[in-house]
Amino acid sequence: MAALGVDVGGTATKAVLLDDAGTALEVRSLPTPQPGGSVVGEVLDVVAGLARELPAGRVGVAVPGIVDERRGVGVFSENLGWRDVPFAELLAERLGRPVAFTHDVRAGAVAENRLGAGRGARTMVFLPIGTGIASALVSDGRVHDADGYAGELGHVDVGHGEPCVCGRAGCLEAIASAAAIARRYTASTGREVHGAVDVARRVEAGEPEAVAVWDEAVEALAQALAWTAGVLAPEVVVVGGGLSGAQDLLLEPLAKSLSERLTFQREPRLVPAALGGLAGCHGAALAGASRAEP
C-alpha cells in the first residue's frame, strides 16, 4: 500500500509517495505559507492539496519546531509562528482519515537510518544544516525525542558573540547554519550572495573573506560534534540539509577538526545524507505506513 509523506519546511512543503519497498513513486513541492494569523489553516490547505494530488492509503506529516508526537501537537515553531496546534486532530478532520504526525528532523533521521546513509548503524546522529541547525539521535532503530525537546543542537553555545533568533548569543545556528554563513559573509564584505552555496563557490576559488567565514562555521560545528561524540558516541553522523551539498568542502575539514578534538572517544564517520532534501518526506511516509489503524 502506497504511503504519502509530507514535510512542512520553512520555505517549501515537499511530498513523496513511497511504495511498499520504500521507493519514491512521485515527488511534489509547494511554497510553505509564511508566518501570520492564518498560517496554520494555510498549511493544512497545502497538505490537503498534496494529499488529493498524490492519493495514498496512509499519510504522514512532519513539521518543524517543538513537536509532541504522542499528543499530536505542534508545541512551538519559531520560524513558522505557531504554538500548541493540535495538528494530528486537524489533519485527520481535513483529510478524513487518521494521519501520522511527526517531527521533520526526527522523521529524516529514521529515513536515513532505514533507507539512506545511516543504514545498518545502531547509533546514528542526523544533522541537517540549512536555514537552521537541528539534530536527532537514532539508537537501535528508535529516535530519542524527550517529549519533543531533544535535538536542539543549533542552540548550544559554541562561544562566539553572534546574536541568535532565539534571543541568546553564541548559538551554533547563528554561526554555522547555511543562513548564517551567507549573512556573515555579506556583513563582512558588503557583497550580497544567494545563500551559502555562493559562499562555498568563493571558498573553492580561494577568496580569503569567504574562507574565513567558512572556517569559523566548520570549527563551531566540530566543537558541537565533539560534545556529541563524548556524550552519545554515535557510530555515524549523517549530514543533511542544504549545506550537505558542499560535500568534501565541508565534510573533510569538519572530520579533521573533529578528530583533533577527540582523544579516547569514539570518532564517528561523517557522511552526506543519501536522501537529500527529501529525508523528512521519506520519514513521514514511513510513519504513515507504520501507523496502526484505530
NORRAPE-V713307 format. One record per backbone hydrogen bond with DSSP energy under -0.5 kcal/mol. CO is the residue of the C=O (numbers start at 1). NH is the residue of the N-H. E is the energy in kcal/mol with one decimal. If there is no record, write none. Layout:
# NORRAPE-V713307
co | nh | e
CO | NH | E
CO | NH | E
This chain:
# NORRAPE-V713307
co | nh | e
2 | 57 | -1.0
2 | 58 | -1.2
3 | 18 | -2.9
4 | 60 | -2.6
5 | 16 | -2.3
6 | 8 | -0.6
6 | 62 | -3.0
7 | 9 | -0.9
7 | 14 | -2.3
8 | 64 | -0.6
11 | 32 | -2.1
12 | 9 | -1.6
12 | 14 | -0.6
13 | 30 | -2.6
14 | 7 | -3.1
15 | 28 | -2.5
16 | 5 | -2.7
16 | 18 | -0.6
17 | 25 | -3.9
17 | 26 | -0.9
18 | 3 | -2.3
19 | 22 | -1.9
23 | 19 | -2.1
26 | 17 | -2.4
28 | 15 | -2.7
30 | 13 | -3.7
36 | 39 | -1.4
38 | 42 | -2.3
39 | 43 | -2.4
40 | 44 | -2.4
41 | 45 | -1.9
42 | 46 | -2.2
43 | 47 | -2.5
44 | 48 | -2.6
45 | 49 | -2.4
46 | 50 | -2.2
47 | 51 | -2.4
48 | 52 | -1.9
49 | 53 | -2.0
50 | 54 | -2.5
52 | 55 | -0.5
58 | 4 | -2.8
59 | 100 | -2.4
60 | 6 | -2.4
61 | 102 | -2.6
62 | 8 | -3.0
63 | 104 | -2.2
65 | 67 | -0.6
66 | 75 | -1.3
66 | 76 | -1.6
67 | 69 | -0.9
68 | 72 | -1.2
68 | 73 | -2.2
72 | 88 | -2.2
73 | 68 | -2.7
73 | 75 | -1.1
74 | 85 | -2.4
75 | 84 | -1.9
76 | 66 | -3.1
77 | 81 | -1.5
77 | 82 | -0.9
82 | 77 | -2.2
84 | 86 | -0.5
85 | 74 | -3.0
85 | 87 | -2.2
86 | 90 | -2.4
87 | 91 | -3.3
88 | 92 | -2.1
89 | 93 | -2.1
90 | 94 | -2.3
91 | 95 | -2.9
92 | 96 | -1.7
92 | 97 | -0.8
100 | 61 | -2.9
102 | 63 | -1.8
103 | 107 | -2.7
104 | 108 | -2.2
105 | 109 | -2.2
106 | 110 | -2.1
107 | 111 | -2.2
108 | 112 | -2.5
109 | 113 | -2.1
110 | 114 | -2.3
111 | 115 | -3.2
111 | 116 | -0.9
112 | 118 | -1.7
113 | 120 | -0.7
116 | 119 | -1.5
118 | 121 | -2.2
122 | 140 | -3.0
123 | 235 | -2.1
123 | 236 | -1.1
124 | 138 | -3.2
125 | 127 | -0.5
125 | 238 | -2.8
126 | 136 | -1.5
127 | 240 | -1.6
128 | 130 | -0.6
128 | 134 | -1.4
129 | 243 | -2.5
130 | 178 | -1.8
130 | 179 | -1.1
132 | 130 | -2.8
133 | 154 | -0.8
136 | 126 | -2.7
137 | 144 | -2.2
138 | 124 | -2.6
139 | 142 | -1.8
142 | 139 | -3.2
143 | 145 | -0.7
145 | 148 | -0.9
145 | 150 | -2.2
146 | 149 | -1.6
148 | 67 | -0.6
149 | 152 | -0.6
151 | 135 | -1.3
151 | 153 | -2.5
152 | 155 | -1.5
153 | 156 | -1.5
154 | 173 | -2.9
156 | 158 | -0.5
156 | 172 | -1.8
162 | 170 | -2.3
164 | 167 | -1.9
168 | 164 | -3.2
170 | 158 | -3.0
171 | 174 | -0.8
172 | 175 | -1.7
172 | 176 | -2.5
173 | 177 | -1.1
177 | 181 | -2.4
178 | 182 | -1.9
179 | 183 | -2.5
180 | 184 | -3.0
181 | 185 | -1.9
182 | 186 | -2.1
183 | 187 | -2.3
184 | 188 | -1.8
185 | 189 | -2.2
186 | 190 | -3.1
190 | 192 | -0.5
193 | 195 | -1.2
195 | 198 | -0.8
195 | 199 | -1.1
196 | 200 | -2.7
197 | 201 | -1.9
198 | 202 | -1.7
199 | 203 | -2.1
200 | 204 | -2.4
201 | 205 | -1.4
202 | 207 | -2.6
203 | 206 | -1.5
207 | 211 | -2.5
208 | 212 | -2.3
209 | 213 | -1.9
210 | 214 | -2.6
211 | 215 | -2.9
212 | 216 | -1.9
213 | 217 | -1.7
214 | 218 | -2.5
215 | 219 | -2.5
216 | 220 | -1.9
217 | 221 | -2.3
218 | 222 | -2.6
219 | 223 | -2.1
220 | 224 | -2.1
221 | 225 | -2.5
222 | 226 | -2.0
223 | 227 | -1.6
224 | 228 | -2.0
225 | 229 | -2.9
226 | 230 | -2.1
227 | 231 | -2.2
228 | 232 | -3.0
228 | 233 | -1.0
229 | 233 | -0.6
235 | 269 | -2.3
236 | 125 | -2.3
236 | 238 | -0.5
237 | 239 | -0.7
237 | 271 | -2.4
238 | 127 | -3.2
238 | 240 | -0.6
239 | 273 | -2.5
240 | 129 | -2.3
241 | 244 | -1.2
242 | 245 | -1.4
243 | 246 | -2.0
244 | 247 | -1.8
246 | 249 | -1.9
247 | 250 | -1.5
247 | 251 | -3.0
248 | 252 | -1.5
248 | 253 | -0.6
250 | 254 | -1.9
251 | 255 | -2.6
252 | 256 | -2.0
253 | 257 | -2.5
254 | 258 | -2.5
255 | 259 | -2.4
256 | 260 | -1.8
257 | 261 | -0.7
258 | 261 | -1.1
258 | 262 | -0.6
259 | 262 | -1.0
266 | 268 | -0.7
269 | 237 | -3.4
269 | 271 | -0.6
271 | 239 | -2.9
275 | 278 | -2.0
276 | 279 | -1.4
278 | 282 | -2.5
279 | 283 | -2.6
280 | 284 | -2.3
281 | 285 | -2.6
282 | 286 | -2.4
283 | 287 | -2.2
284 | 288 | -2.4
285 | 289 | -2.7
286 | 290 | -1.7
287 | 291 | -0.7
288 | 291 | -0.7
